[in-house]
Amino acid sequence: MKRFILLILLTAACVPATAQAAEFDAVKTRLTADGIPAAQVKAAFSRPDVRFSVDPMGKKLLEMYTSKFGSDVVRELQKRFTELGYFSGPANGRPDYLFRSGVRAFQREHGMPVDGRYSLDMLTLAQQEQAKAPQQVQDDLKALAASGPPQMYEAIITPERLGEAKEFYLANKAVLDEVRQRYGVPPEATVGLLTVETRAGKFLGDNLALNNLASMAASSKAATVMSVFAGEKVTPERMAWLDSKAAEKAAWAYSELKALFTYGERNKLDVAAMPGSIYGAIGVSQFMPSSLLRFGVDGDGDGVVDIFNVRDAVNSMGNYLRAHGFTGNLEDEATLRESLFRYNHSETYVNTIMAVAHYLKGGQALP
């Protein structure tokens, strides 16, 4: 019996590796047909840490699906959290800040990692739970609901993150002043952007950009990533909608994947050694590969645009920002805020950058 079970486990363990290899076959063939050298493609995809993942496309489709239709898992959690005192908003299936605050509170009370992520397993646990949230937790959540959404990314405005920003600011004053002179972006705002994007270069992604972009490019059908939709009641009509979105995002990811290979080839850099965001942004300043081809700058004059090199990354960011509406006197706070908002249409994003900038100038981290 034990031998039989071991055989099953070994067989199951072999399936994903084979499937992963097959998932990338069409992508590799297409890259070669589109002019990326076959040897370069083969070398990159033969690396043992290059493997298919459902996460990038799955996360994107689930976000889009939840935004349009609402999540059944979230809706049921909202109902149960209301009964337990962890939520006081409408059960609309959309994970707003009140719901995520309730998730974090529930996680703390149950000894779980506090990351604000909900799941079907959490719903099962919540449905089994009989004890209500402690009164202090309920009071804190009600106070949060009364005060409205947070004005800044609270995870950034912490002593640890602000300390990282100041460390980077002091260590790179020369290049920051260089970017101010060339592109007009104040050093404090530059560091604020980098702090929000990559913790000033300390977090560049937890997977390879190649994995994430290739996985998305290989997932042109929603069925490839439906494991992330556990607990969702996906009708045939909604499945068709998901398929159309998967095709759109797969086409986009392929174009970025091709740009990643082109960038690597031009600069003699190893694309299979580049960490990236879940959607393939790379480097200290988190550039998508296509933008890097257009706006990347060789800041240190060594003939290579290396977005993982601070001088190249910060100059590239300055070049990008100037090309995208960073004009006028950016030393003026109102003008700078307006420009940052054009870069990312989020007041919370702008407030956070300005808070970091204000802190670096010697003030309190306030928007």
DRENTORLO-950075 format. One record per residue: z, y negated, x negated of N, C-alpha, C in turn; residue in one letter. Coordinates in steps of 0.001 Angstrom, whole numbers, plus 500000, padded with zeros to 6 digits. Layout:
SITE     npz     npy     npx    capz    capy    capx     cpz     cpy     cpx  aa
SITE       Z       Y       X       Z       Y       X       Z       Y       X   A
...
# end
This chain:
SITE     npz     npy     npx    capz    capy    capx     cpz     cpy     cpx  aa
SITE  500000  501203  499161  500000  500000  500000  500000  498749  499128   M
SITE  500887  498712  498084  500933  497570  497192  499605  497378  496477   K
SITE  498998  498503  496083  497711  498422  495396  496649  497844  496317   R
SITE  496669  498223  497592  495715  497726  498590  495870  496219  498787   F
SITE  497154  495765  498889  497409  494343  499071  496949  493560  497849   I
SITE  497213  494098  496647  496791  493430  495428  495284  493285  495375   L
SITE  494562  494326  495811  493105  494287  495833  492608  493188  496765   L
SITE  493270  493074  497932  492883  492031  498885  493089  490652  498278   I
SITE  494256  490467  497616  494568  489171  497038  493596  488816  495922   L
SITE  493264  489798  495091  492327  489548  494014  490947  489214  494542   L
SITE  490546  489919  495596  489241  489646  496212  489206  488249  496791   T
SITE  490285  487869  497499  490349  486535  498098  490327  485457  497030   A
SITE  491009  485735  495908  491074  484740  494849  489717  484507  494212   A
SITE  488869  485542  494256  487553  485402  493649  486582  484624  494522   C
SITE  486813  484610  495814  485867  483977  496724  485718  482485  496500   V
SITE  486813  481707  496413  486659  480274  496255  485848  479879  495030   P
SITE  486077  480547  493879  485343  480178  492674  483856  480368  492868   A
SITE  483473  481496  493482  482060  481746  493737  481496  480717  494701   T
SITE  482275  480456  495759  481821  479486  496747  481671  478110  496131   A
SITE  482626  477746  495257  482567  476443  494636  481320  476314  493778   Q
SITE  481009  477351  493030  479811  477315  492200  478575  477140  493069   A
SITE  478521  477850  494171  477369  477772  495065  477278  476412  495745   A
SITE  478419  475803  496060  478419  474505  496735  477661  473459  495932   E
SITE  477706  473539  494622  477093  472520  493781  475640  472822  493412   F
SITE  475141  474004  493755  473793  474392  493325  472733  473387  493771   D
SITE  472737  473020  495053  471717  472099  495568  471854  470726  494930   A
SITE  473085  470297  494696  473318  468994  494070  472767  468984  492643   V
SITE  473029  470045  491894  472536  470133  490511  471005  470136  490476   K
SITE  470403  470902  491368  468940  470960  491426  468363  469585  491746   T
SITE  468972  468891  492661  468486  467564  493053  468631  466554  491918   R
SITE  469750  466594  491202  469941  465678  490073  468855  465879  489022   L
SITE  468569  467127  488723  467535  467427  487727  466168  466959  488206   T
SITE  465874  467200  489480  464591  466759  490038  464470  465244  490035   A
SITE  465596  464551  490110  465590  463090  490125  465655  462473  488735   D
SITE  465513  463281  487717  465363  462739  486369  466581  462795  485478   G
SITE  467704  463304  485973  468866  463467  485093  468597  464685  484205   I
SITE  468703  464565  482893  468381  465688  482001  469112  466971  482393   P
SITE  468346  468055  482460  468901  469335  482898  470065  469779  482016   A
SITE  469955  469527  480714  471022  469936  479797  472315  469169  480095   A
SITE  472171  467898  480454  473342  467085  480774  474013  467581  482059   Q
SITE  473195  467902  483051  473724  468411  484322  474420  469745  484104   V
SITE  473758  470632  483379  474327  471957  483140  475643  471862  482386   K
SITE  475677  471016  481361  476892  470883  480554  478057  470361  481385   A
SITE  477781  469387  482229  478849  468786  483037  479405  469782  484046   A
SITE  478526  470461  484766  478981  471350  485838  479484  472699  485332   F
SITE  479280  472994  484059  479770  474267  483521  481211  474160  483043   S
SITE  481767  472971  483059  483146  472783  482618  484111  473457  483596   R
SITE  485146  474120  483085  486055  474873  483977  486818  474011  484959   P
SITE  487033  472720  484643  487780  471857  485559  486891  471123  486546   D
SITE  485605  471414  486541  484689  470844  487533  484567  471844  488672   V
SITE  485094  471461  489833  485125  472399  490956  485065  471646  492281   R
SITE  484570  472332  493276  484413  471757  494609  485759  471528  495278   F
SITE  485872  470441  496032  487083  470136  496792  486688  469613  498171   S
SITE  487416  470050  499189  487166  469536  500540  487821  468176  500745   V
SITE  488701  467769  499838  489523  466576  500077  488738  465276  500265   D
SITE  487788  464933  499378  487147  463621  499537  486421  463456  500872   P
SITE  485517  464377  501193  484799  464255  502466  485740  464515  503631   M
SITE  486628  465465  503492  487572  465755  504575  488428  464554  504909   G
SITE  488958  463895  503899  489807  462716  504119  489006  461601  504778   K
SITE  487800  461352  504277  486975  460279  504833  486609  460561  506289   K
SITE  486175  461774  506596  485789  462093  507971  486987  462049  508909   L
SITE  488146  462536  508436  489333  462509  509288  489771  461071  509569   L
SITE  489673  460206  508564  489997  458783  508766  489070  458163  509808   E
SITE  487766  458432  509674  486792  457861  510605  486989  458419  512009   M
SITE  487231  459714  512078  487447  460381  513363  488685  459811  514059   Y
SITE  489768  459667  513286  491016  459149  513849  490859  457712  514314   T
SITE  490112  456925  513552  489884  455535  513942  489099  455438  515250   S
SITE  488152  456340  515440  487297  456274  516635  487917  456969  517843   K
SITE  488472  458154  517631  488935  458963  518759  490461  459097  518844   F
SITE  491140  458795  517764  492570  459094  517698  492775  460544  517295   G
SITE  493871  460800  516607  494177  462158  516152  495102  462849  517143   S
SITE  494783  464086  517503  495653  464859  518396  496982  465168  517722   D
SITE  496949  465442  516414  498180  465724  515682  499077  464483  515677   V
SITE  498477  463326  515398  499249  462083  515392  499795  461786  516786   V
SITE  498973  461988  517795  499389  461695  519178  500604  462537  519566   R
SITE  500559  463821  519242  501685  464692  519582  502919  464357  518747   E
SITE  502709  463980  517494  503835  463553  516664  504455  462268  517205   L
SITE  503606  461348  517642  504117  460097  518200  504980  460369  519439   Q
SITE  504542  461285  520274  505323  461632  521465  506672  462239  521064   K
SITE  506630  463177  520114  507867  463842  519719  508783  462889  518955   R
SITE  508199  462060  518075  509001  461088  517333  509666  460084  518269   F
SITE  508988  459743  519366  509599  458848  520352  510853  459488  520938   T
SITE  510758  460784  521241  511915  461507  521790  513053  461610  520779   E
SITE  512703  461696  519497  513710  461865  518459  514201  460539  517875   L
SITE  513559  459433  518256  513988  458130  517765  513328  457671  516483   G
SITE  512218  458292  516109  511517  457908  514890  510296  457025  515154   Y
SITE  510026  456708  516400  508823  455934  516725  509029  455246  518064   F
SITE  508485  454022  518175  508655  453282  519425  507361  452649  519920   S
SITE  506233  453055  519336  504951  452493  519762  504238  453390  520751   G
SITE  503003  453022  521104  502223  453843  522034  501717  455122  521375   P
SITE  501637  456191  522136  501121  457468  521621  499602  457458  521737   A
SITE  498962  456693  520836  497513  456509  520893  496756  457324  519853   N
SITE  497474  458095  519055  496813  458937  518063  496375  458214  516811   G
SITE  496771  456940  516671  496355  456156  515500  497570  455881  514608   R
SITE  497496  456244  513335  498659  456159  512437  498879  454752  511884   P
SITE  499448  453863  512696  499702  452501  512244  500965  452449  511378   D
SITE  501356  451257  510968  502477  451115  510049  503795  451592  510672   Y
SITE  503944  451429  511991  505166  451901  512645  505256  453422  512599   L
SITE  504140  454070  512866  504120  455524  512828  504390  456038  511419   F
SITE  503728  455447  510422  503925  455910  509044  505358  455642  508565   R
SITE  505952  454556  509055  507353  454300  508727  508237  455385  509334   S
SITE  507912  455806  510544  508640  456905  511173  508460  458208  510426   G
SITE  507247  458449  509945  506984  459657  509153  507851  459656  507901   V
SITE  507893  458523  507202  508702  458450  505976  510184  458656  506278   R
SITE  510648  458061  507379  512052  458241  507757  512338  459707  508072   A
SITE  511443  460361  508797  511592  461781  509126  511611  462620  507847   F
SITE  510732  462279  506920  510687  463008  505651  512004  462861  504883   Q
SITE  512527  461648  504830  513798  461436  504127  514932  462249  504745   R
SITE  514972  462254  506068  516058  462949  506753  515949  464465  506631   E
SITE  514763  464954  506288  514568  466406  506216  514288  466894  504796   H
SITE  514595  466044  503802  514481  466467  502410  513067  466741  501961   G
SITE  512101  466054  502565  510694  466249  502215  510233  465142  501270   M
SITE  509137  465346  500529  508580  464252  499729  508239  463068  500643   P
SITE  508689  461889  500277  508500  460711  501131  507187  460020  500741   V
SITE  506098  460445  501380  504787  459886  501062  504058  459327  502290   D
SITE  504674  459417  503463  504057  458871  504663  502907  459687  505210   G
SITE  502716  460897  504707  501592  461730  505152  502040  462678  506260   R
SITE  501298  462693  507319  501609  463587  508427  500776  464858  508302   Y
SITE  501176  465890  509024  500459  467159  508970  500799  467980  510203   S
SITE  500045  469035  510403  500317  469964  511497  501659  470650  511282   L
SITE  501997  470943  510021  503301  471551  509724  504441  470611  510105   D
SITE  504246  469313  509889  505275  468348  510278  505444  468336  511790   M
SITE  504343  468429  512508  504416  468472  513969  505215  469692  514423   L
SITE  504961  470837  513811  505702  472054  514155  507193  471870  513909   T
SITE  507539  471272  512757  508935  471028  512429  509569  470053  513419   L
SITE  508852  469002  513768  509379  468001  514699  509599  468599  516087   A
SITE  508715  469484  516495  508858  470107  517815  510051  471056  517862   Q
SITE  510422  471610  516701  511573  472507  516628  512886  471741  516470   Q
SITE  512803  470504  515952  513996  469708  515692  514680  469286  516989   E
SITE  515983  469405  517009  516754  469006  518190  517576  467738  517940   Q
SITE  517968  467503  516692  518801  466344  516367  517970  465076  516322   A
SITE  518487  464030  516923  517795  462746  516902  518019  462047  515559   K
SITE  517181  461074  515293  517333  460281  514075  518694  459598  514070   A
SITE  519337  459464  512917  520604  458726  512840  520433  457318  513424   P
SITE  521483  456776  513981  521408  455489  514643  520919  454385  513704   Q
SITE  521361  454438  512450  520930  453408  511498  519420  453472  511277   Q
SITE  518885  454680  511214  517436  454845  511058  516713  454274  512273   V
SITE  517211  454565  513458  516597  454031  514675  516647  452506  514685   Q
SITE  517786  451942  514281  517926  450485  514257  516960  449859  513256   D
SITE  516827  450491  512083  515925  449962  511055  514470  449991  511541   D
SITE  514082  451067  512211  512712  451180  512705  512449  450180  513828   L
SITE  513437  449927  514662  513287  448931  515726  513168  447530  515131   K
SITE  513933  447252  514088  513850  445954  513417  512468  445767  512788   A
SITE  511927  446843  512215  510584  446778  511634  509544  446486  512703   L
SITE  509686  447125  513862  508748  446894  514962  508810  445442  515426   A
SITE  510015  444857  515427  510179  443479  515878  509620  442478  514875   A
SITE  509663  442830  513587  509216  441893  512552  507715  441903  512332   S
SITE  507022  442941  512793  505575  443016  512637  505166  443730  511359   G
SITE  503857  443900  511145  503355  444631  509971  503792  443959  508672   P
SITE  503994  444734  507612  504348  444142  506312  503230  443241  505802   P
SITE  503601  442173  505141  502638  441195  504652  502070  441552  503281   Q
SITE  502694  442516  502620  502234  442940  501301  502336  444458  501203   M
SITE  501671  445027  500193  501825  446451  499920  503193  446640  499258   Y
SITE  504120  447173  500018  505492  447259  499531  505627  448144  498296   E
SITE  504742  449120  498156  504803  450007  496989  504465  449262  495700   A
SITE  503777  448126  495810  503407  447344  494635  504510  446370  494250   I
SITE  505151  445782  495247  506166  444757  494977  507516  445428  494747   I
SITE  507582  446184  493688  508819  446846  493270  509079  446491  491808   T
SITE  510309  446587  491352  510595  446276  489948  509736  447079  488966   P
SITE  509514  448354  489283  508722  449192  488377  507279  448703  488280   E
SITE  506640  448466  489433  505239  448038  489424  505086  446636  488837   R
SITE  506001  445732  489169  505936  444384  488611  506182  444419  487106   L
SITE  507024  445338  486661  507246  445503  485231  505984  445964  484527   G
SITE  505243  446870  485149  503973  447328  484580  502982  446176  484489   E
SITE  502950  445346  485524  502045  444193  485534  502379  443236  484392   A
SITE  503656  442945  484220  504062  442012  483162  503777  442580  481782   K
SITE  504005  443870  481604  503713  444525  480328  502234  444385  479984   E
SITE  501365  444639  480965  499922  444520  480741  499556  443067  480454   F
SITE  500123  442160  481208  499846  440729  481068  500171  440242  479655   Y
SITE  501323  440608  479149  501742  440164  477820  500941  440832  476709   L
SITE  500552  442086  476923  499835  442836  475884  498364  442460  475787   A
SITE  497820  441821  476837  496367  441568  476871  496034  440101  477127   N
SITE  496878  439201  476663  496671  437786  476938  495344  437282  476388   K
SITE  494936  437780  475218  493695  437306  474602  492489  437615  475474   A
SITE  492375  438854  475935  491221  439212  476751  491309  438565  478134   V
SITE  492506  438383  478648  492660  437720  479946  492226  436260  479867   L
SITE  492555  435590  478773  492106  434210  478579  490590  434159  478388   D
SITE  490060  435176  477756  488607  435272  477571  487895  435350  478917   E
SITE  488437  436145  479829  487845  436283  481163  487978  434976  481949   V
SITE  489081  434296  481782  489237  432994  482439  488156  432020  481961   R
SITE  487906  431979  480652  486919  431056  480101  485498  431413  480524   Q
SITE  485202  432722  480558  483836  433153  480886  483540  433121  482379   R
SITE  484518  433539  483187  484246  433766  484606  485131  432948  485554   Y
SITE  486126  432270  485009  486940  431394  485834  488086  432049  486583   G
SITE  488326  433334  486338  489380  434030  487074  490706  433875  486326   V
SITE  491735  433313  486960  493020  433139  486281  493610  434475  485823   P
SITE  494217  434510  484641  494787  435766  484133  495746  436436  485102   P
SITE  496584  435646  485769  497566  436226  486684  496892  436939  487856   E
SITE  495782  436360  488346  495053  436997  489446  494348  438261  488961   A
SITE  493817  438222  487740  493189  439409  487163  494178  440563  487100   T
SITE  495375  440284  486609  496392  441330  486499  496865  441760  487884   V
SITE  496929  440816  488835  497283  441180  490205  496301  442178  490786   G
SITE  495009  441933  490577  493975  442864  491040  494146  444235  490396   L
SITE  494328  444248  489083  494459  445517  488381  495722  446262  488789   L
SITE  496774  445514  489096  498022  446151  489522  497835  446859  490855   T
SITE  497111  446213  491779  496840  446828  493076  495904  448024  492928   V
SITE  494897  447880  492080  493865  448917  491986  494303  450141  491184   E
SITE  494935  449925  490017  495216  451060  489124  496582  450992  488449   T
SITE  497509  450202  489018  498795  450007  488343  498549  449513  486920   R
SITE  497632  448522  486818  497280  447921  485522  496851  448989  484517   A
SITE  496034  449922  485002  495462  450946  484135  496289  452194  483950   G
SITE  497457  452270  484580  498326  453437  484392  497972  454604  485309   K
SITE  497257  454341  486409  496843  455433  487285  495346  455294  487576   F
SITE  494571  456206  487008  493112  456125  487109  492528  457187  488038   L
SITE  493393  457923  488730  492918  458959  489633  493522  460294  489278   G
SITE  493646  461169  490276  494247  462480  490017  493230  463610  490081   D
SITE  491950  463249  490050  490895  464254  489968  489722  463621  489244   N
SITE  488771  464433  488820  487587  463898  488158  486689  463189  489168   L
SITE  486128  462067  488762  485162  461375  489616  483979  462292  489912   A
SITE  483582  463081  488931  482478  464030  489126  482804  465016  490236   L
SITE  484009  465558  490251  484404  466487  491308  484309  465836  492680   N
SITE  484867  464641  492791  484939  463989  494099  483569  463594  494622   N
SITE  482739  462994  493767  481410  462578  494217  480510  463780  494484   L
SITE  480547  464775  493607  479705  465961  493816  480146  466729  495057   A
SITE  481457  466792  495289  481962  467491  496475  481510  466790  497753   S
SITE  481557  465471  497759  481078  464741  498930  479574  464922  499105   M
SITE  478847  464851  498013  477392  465016  498079  477006  466394  498611   A
SITE  477852  467385  498334  477576  468757  498771  478044  469033  500192   A
SITE  478668  468041  500831  479271  468261  502156  478532  467480  503233   S
SITE  477256  467726  503365  476448  466986  504345  476633  467504  505769   S
SITE  477355  468616  505919  477716  469152  507237  479229  469159  507370   K
SITE  479717  468711  508502  481164  468617  508701  481845  469978  508605   A
SITE  481126  471052  508930  481725  472389  508893  482293  472715  507513   A
SITE  481751  472101  506472  482201  472368  505113  483658  471992  504914   T
SITE  484135  470978  505661  485485  470452  505416  486370  470514  506657   V
SITE  486041  471352  507615  486804  471367  508867  488218  471905  508715   M
SITE  488543  472458  507553  489919  472926  507346  490914  471779  507431   S
SITE  490481  470556  507154  491403  469416  507219  491627  468952  508658   V
SITE  490873  469497  509601  490989  469095  511007  491885  470045  511803   F
SITE  492715  470812  511116  493618  471733  511814  494473  470969  512816   A
SITE  494496  471458  514048  495272  470815  515099  494505  469800  515914   G
SITE  493278  469483  515513  492459  468516  516243  491538  469235  517224   E
SITE  491422  468677  518420  490560  469268  519443  489179  468633  519346   K
SITE  488347  469195  518488  487034  468624  518205  486002  469213  519170   V
SITE  485520  468423  520103  484529  468874  521075  483157  468978  520405   T
SITE  482205  469668  521031  480847  469745  520465  480229  468361  520258   P
SITE  480484  467436  521180  479933  466083  521042  480533  465385  519817   E
SITE  481824  465556  519634  482475  464933  518479  482044  465608  517177   R
SITE  481785  466913  517242  481311  467617  516058  479948  467080  515635   M
SITE  479094  466796  516608  477787  466220  516300  477949  464849  515639   A
SITE  478902  464082  516132  479184  462773  515541  479668  462938  514109   W
SITE  480560  463911  513889  481055  464177  512543  479924  464599  511605   L
SITE  478999  465404  512102  477868  465828  511285  477030  464628  510841   D
SITE  476813  463688  511757  476016  462511  511406  476718  461674  510346   S
SITE  478037  461536  510456  478795  460775  509474  478849  461499  508132   K
SITE  478971  462817  508178  478984  463592  506940  477666  463423  506189   A
SITE  476552  463439  506926  475243  463262  506298  475137  461890  505639   A
SITE  475630  460852  506334  475600  459490  505784  476420  459399  504502   E
SITE  477645  459904  504549  478535  459803  503403  478066  460682  502247   K
SITE  477457  461821  502557  476936  462692  501503  475782  462008  500762   A
SITE  474923  461307  501515  473799  460583  500893  474331  459475  499984   A
SITE  475353  458754  500472  475957  457701  499654  476574  458281  498386   W
SITE  477313  459369  498531  477985  459976  497384  476980  460488  496361   A
SITE  475861  461031  496839  474844  461504  495894  474295  460351  495067   Y
SITE  474037  459214  495714  473514  458066  494964  474516  457594  493918   S
SITE  475810  457647  494256  476836  457259  493289  476970  458315  492181   E
SITE  476816  459570  492529  476860  460643  491531  475721  460486  490531   L
SITE  474543  460203  491038  473390  459980  490161  473644  458781  489252   K
SITE  474227  457714  489815  474555  456534  489014  475594  456871  487945   A
SITE  476535  457758  488277  477548  458171  487303  476893  458855  486111   L
SITE  475945  459751  486373  475241  460424  485279  474414  459427  484466   F
SITE  473767  458490  485147  472979  457470  484441  473875  456624  483554   T
SITE  475029  456233  484078  475988  455455  483297  476447  456232  482065   Y
SITE  476765  457510  482257  477197  458325  481138  476117  458470  480081   G
SITE  474874  458676  480537  473771  458865  479603  473500  457583  478809   E
SITE  473512  456444  479486  473239  455169  478814  474270  454849  477736   R
SITE  475503  455231  477995  476591  454833  477115  477151  455981  476285   N
SITE  476484  457135  476346  476901  458312  475580  478353  458685  475874   K
SITE  478685  458694  477161  480031  459023  477606  480010  460311  478417   L
SITE  481080  461056  478369  481189  462354  479031  481601  462165  480496   D
SITE  480686  462398  481430  480990  462187  482851  481975  463215  483380   V
SITE  482103  464335  482694  483026  465378  483145  484435  465172  482588   A
SITE  484673  464003  481995  486003  463698  481474  486536  462388  482042   A
SITE  485917  461926  483144  486306  460639  483722  487133  460838  484986   M
SITE  488427  460507  484962  489196  460541  486210  488704  459450  487142   P
SITE  488909  459648  488423  488456  458638  489373  489243  458690  490666   G
SITE  489004  457703  491509  489633  457682  492829  489040  458798  493670   S
SITE  489610  459009  494844  489123  460089  495686  487671  459880  496106   I
SITE  487204  458628  496081  485807  458354  496429  484968  457979  495217   Y
SITE  485475  458255  494005  484638  458163  492814  484668  456871  492043   G
SITE  485565  455935  492365  485686  454723  491562  486348  455078  490242   A
SITE  485902  454438  489166  486373  454828  487839  486854  453629  487020   I
SITE  487699  453936  486050  488086  452972  485046  489274  452099  485396   G
SITE  489648  451268  484431  490798  450386  484581  490631  449452  485760   V
SITE  489392  449034  486027  489135  448099  487133  488458  448761  488327   S
SITE  488404  450097  488344  487938  450860  489511  486579  450404  490034   Q
SITE  485547  450663  489251  484168  450372  489638  483515  451617  490219   F
SITE  482742  451436  491280  481826  452495  491672  480696  452530  490648   M
SITE  480169  453707  490333  479148  453804  489284  477947  452894  489488   P
SITE  477465  452744  490728  476296  451891  490959  476609  450436  490626   S
SITE  477816  449975  490957  478217  448610  490606  478379  448465  489101   S
SITE  478847  449504  488456  479025  449468  487010  477684  449312  486296   L
SITE  476642  449958  486817  475317  449811  486225  474823  448375  486331   L
SITE  475202  447673  487383  474738  446294  487608  475622  445253  486934   R
SITE  476919  445462  486948  477838  444410  486539  478697  444759  485330   F
SITE  478531  445955  484791  479321  446349  483629  479019  445477  482420   G
SITE  480052  445135  481662  479926  444248  480502  480518  444919  479271   V
SITE  479807  444830  478161  480312  445304  476878  481198  444198  476301   D
SITE  482446  444205  476688  483339  443115  476328  483719  443058  474868   G
SITE  483761  444208  474186  484188  444201  472782  483025  444270  471806   D
SITE  481776  444259  472324  480609  444172  471461  480294  445399  470643   G
SITE  480738  446582  471096  480457  447798  470323  479206  448522  470803   D
SITE  478477  447905  471733  477241  448500  472224  477429  449486  473354   G
SITE  478668  449651  473829  478982  450601  474889  479757  449885  475990   V
SITE  479354  450105  477238  480138  449623  478372  481076  450753  478767   V
SITE  482308  450645  478320  483301  451684  478585  484346  451132  479546   D
SITE  484235  451513  480817  485104  450959  481853  486554  451424  481708   I
SITE  486791  452366  480791  488153  452805  480491  488758  452019  479326   F
SITE  487950  451159  478718  488400  450253  477674  488800  448931  478331   N
SITE  489992  448429  478014  490515  447254  478717  489594  446049  478603   V
SITE  489107  445766  477410  488264  444573  477249  486976  444693  478055   R
SITE  486341  445839  478018  485135  446055  478823  485453  445989  480315   D
SITE  486546  446627  480709  486899  446703  482123  487198  445326  482706   A
SITE  487969  444519  481990  488370  443216  482513  487190  442251  482528   V
SITE  486341  442289  481519  485147  441449  481533  484175  441889  482632   N
SITE  484071  443176  482849  483204  443676  483924  483708  443195  485276   S
SITE  485028  443211  485446  485593  442741  486695  485321  441256  486888   M
SITE  485493  440477  485835  485197  439052  485935  483749  438803  486293   G
SITE  482835  439544  485682  481403  439405  485979  481109  439759  487429   N
SITE  481728  440830  487913  481537  441261  489300  482055  440197  490272   Y
SITE  483246  439696  490004  483849  438722  490906  483026  437435  490971   L
SITE  482560  436972  489840  481757  435753  489838  480459  435951  490621   R
SITE  479892  437161  490517  478651  437449  491243  478887  437637  492731   A
SITE  480143  437783  493143  480458  438023  494554  481290  436896  495160   H
SITE  480978  435691  494758  481542  434547  495465  482767  433923  494854   G
SITE  483175  434360  493664  484311  433702  493023  483819  432415  492377   F
SITE  483776  431361  493163  483277  430079  492692  484316  428999  492963   T
SITE  484038  427819  492471  484958  426713  492685  486109  426767  491701   G
SITE  487106  425964  491948  488274  425890  491079  489271  426969  491463   N
SITE  489212  428093  490760  490069  429206  491111  491510  428998  490653   L
SITE  491752  427903  489948  493135  427557  489642  493827  427004  490890   E
SITE  493007  426577  491866  493542  426119  493146  493853  427341  494001   D
SITE  495099  427453  494467  495541  428662  495141  494751  428944  496412   E
SITE  494442  427923  497195  493705  428127  498442  492305  428671  498162   A
SITE  491659  428113  497148  490316  428584  496786  490369  430019  496283   T
SITE  491383  430320  495466  491528  431675  494944  491768  432670  496075   L
SITE  492628  432321  497018  492896  433213  498150  491629  433462  498958   R
SITE  490852  432411  499172  489601  432558  499929  488636  433492  499207   E
SITE  488568  433340  497886  487676  434194  497108  488140  435647  497119   S
SITE  489438  435853  496992  489968  437215  497033  489709  437859  498390   L
SITE  489791  437073  499441  489544  437615  500779  488078  438025  500934   F
SITE  487170  437294  500309  485750  437690  500346  485543  439006  499599   R
SITE  486351  439208  498557  486260  440445  497774  486767  441640  498572   Y
SITE  487851  441442  499326  488415  442505  500164  489012  441845  501398   N
SITE  488425  442111  502566  488812  441429  503798  490145  441950  504339   H
SITE  491193  441697  503566  492534  442135  503959  493540  441095  503494   S
SITE  494238  440502  504441  495265  439534  504085  496390  440202  503292   E
SITE  496689  441445  503634  497733  442172  502911  497348  442346  501452   T
SITE  496087  442672  501208  495561  442838  499850  495684  441528  499077   Y
SITE  495237  440439  499702  495285  439129  499056  496733  438713  498800   V
SITE  497592  438887  499802  499000  438522  499635  499645  439252  498470   N
SITE  499303  440523  498324  499913  441319  497255  499468  440831  495884   T
SITE  498176  440565  495743  497669  440050  494465  498325  438716  494132   I
SITE  498417  437840  495124  499017  436531  494895  500503  436649  494579   M
SITE  501170  437630  495176  502590  437839  494890  502790  438253  493441   A
SITE  501942  439167  492958  502019  439586  491559  501720  438401  490643   V
SITE  500687  437630  490994  500323  436465  490185  501477  435461  490120   A
SITE  502108  435227  491255  503231  434288  491308  504387  434784  490433   H
SITE  504622  436070  490474  505677  436667  489647  505371  436468  488170   Y
SITE  504116  436674  487781  503730  436551  486370  503825  435114  485879   L
SITE  503770  434182  486801  503926  432771  486432  505401  432372  486331   K
SITE  506297  433331  486607  507711  433054  486467  508443  432863  487759   G
SITE  507756  433081  488888  508381  432906  490184  508821  434226  490786   G
SITE  509234  434167  492037  509571  435369  492787  508289  435984  493329   Q
SITE  508291  437295  493564  507102  437998  494068  506963  437740  495579   A
SITE  506525  436535  495915  506325  436166  497307  504887  435754  497515   L
SITE  504303  436004  498713  502913  435634  498948  502753  434128  499035   P
# end
